[in-house]
């Protein structure tokens, strides 16, 4: 069992070329013995965004703080603290920080 504060887990810059001002903390993953899912915390600074992309696995997202938008079906939809987002497999998606404080969200993915 792993029990710790998220701040004890290092953050790393999201390295994809088309990401801007985004960090990720791998909170739980296969290194912790999790065989099925990984939990990540993304922090997007004002004006930042994740890469726009698609892949064959789903995402479950919970917005922890801030506000922004998510790309869905050719348009951006507003999200804020407390919102949940389900991204189906193979759907183009991108998160943007449209606010003036950090947009933070938990993102769960299958371990592939």
N, C-alpha and C positions, 0 to 999 in steps of 0.2 A: 504494500500500500504506500502511496505517496501522499504526504500532507505537507504543504508548504505555501508560503505567500507567493503570489505571482511575481512580485518585485524581486524575488530571489533568483528568478530565471532570466537569463540574459536575453536582450532583444538584439535582433540583427536587421540590418537594412535589407529591404526587399530588392534583390539584385536585378530583376528583369529590366531590360532596357527601357520599356515604356511604362515604368512605375516611377512615381515621384513622391518623395517625402513620406514614405511608408516604412514602418518597422513591424516585425513579427516576433512573437515569443511562442515557442513550441511548448505549451503548458503540459500536455500529456501526449505521448506517442509510443511507438514500439520500444524505445529505450527504457520506458517505464514498465514494460510488460503488457501494454495494451495491444491485443492482437487484432482488433477490428477497426477502431476509430482513433483519430488524432484530434486534439483540441488545441486551437491556436488563438492567440490574441493579436489582432492587428490594431495598430495605432497610426492614424493618418493625420498628418499636420494640416493646418489650414492651407488650401490651395493644392493639396496632394491628391493622388489617386493611385489605385491599383491598376495593373495592366488589364486591358480589355481582352478577354480570352474565353475559350470553351474547352471542355475536356469531358471524358466519358464517365465521370463520377459526380455525385450530387454534393451540395453544400447545405448545411443548416447554420444559419447566422442569427445571432442575438446582438442587437445594438446596445452596448453598455453605456456609452456616453457620446455627447455631441450630436451633430446633425450633418446630413449630407444627402447624397442621392445614389441610386443604384441603376445601372443600365439594364433594361428589360424590354424585349420585343421592340427594339428600335427607338426607345425613348428613355429618359431618365425619370425615375420615380423618387420622391422625397422619402427619406428615412430619418428617424430621430431616436433618442434614447428610449428603450423599451420596445422598439419594433422588432419583429422577427421576419426573416427572409428565407425562403426555400428556393434554392437554385437547382433545377433539375439537371440531369446529365445532358451534355452537349448544347447547353444554352449559353449564348454570349452573355457575359456579365462583367461589370466593372463597378467599383465603389469610388465615389469622389467625396471629398470634404468641401462642402459649400459654405461652411460656417466659419466662425472666428475662434473656435477652440478645437481641441483634438477630437476627431471622430474615432471611437474605439468600438471594436466588435469582436465577439467570440465567433469562431468559425470552426465547425466540426466537419471532418472529411473522413471517408474510409481510408484505411491504410492500404495503399495499392502497391 
